[in-house]
């Protein structure tokens, strides 16, 4: 009986460590602690994430399955590289999902959250226009993602949400490779406000058009044709 309890305890502890390692890895990728294209050995990851190597291996498998990392036999891992085709595919994926999220949000009728989104975007637009805050790029990314998260939540499908979340991580790596510049913050907020306008007016065609325009502008800002 005691042997069974001990075995169950070990399994639970292993699961907790695996979850801790994955959370730590995700945070390192999202915040830019791990940069695009970076090479690391497994021992370096163990030190960086402060987790046992078995748990790190499990987290790396999850990251590799989602295209965030590449495992290099006997060498370690490499963080996803930000290449033109990667940028295009990630942003195209988000645009398609955002458009469907907008359709479903509009079909459901007026919902909570739009007024707060508008306020946050207008405040960021004003701040970017004045050039007052030095930490504006990091704050702008949070505001930028808030609209995309709102549209993703409108999908109402756990499988689509999981795919969206994985792509969101890839976009975080991309964004960390080139932080927002002030001019781009202004234009991005204006583009987002046009999307919010369409959602408020429950205009599917205008929302779809605004999202496609935003996609095109973002590609051009990244230098991807």
Buried (B, 14 or more C-beta within 10 A) or exposed (E): EEEEEEEEEEEEEBEEBBEBBBEBBBEBBBEBBBEBEBEBEBEBBBEBBEBBEEBBBBBBBBBBEBBBBBBEEEEBBBBBEBEEEBBBBBBEBBBEBBBBBBBBBBEEEEEEBBEEBBEBBEEBBEBBEEEEBEEBBBBBBEBBBBBBBBBBBBBEBEEBBEBBEBBBBBBBBBBBBBBBEBEBBBBBBBBBBBBBBBBBEBBBEBBBBBBBEBBEBBBEBBEBE
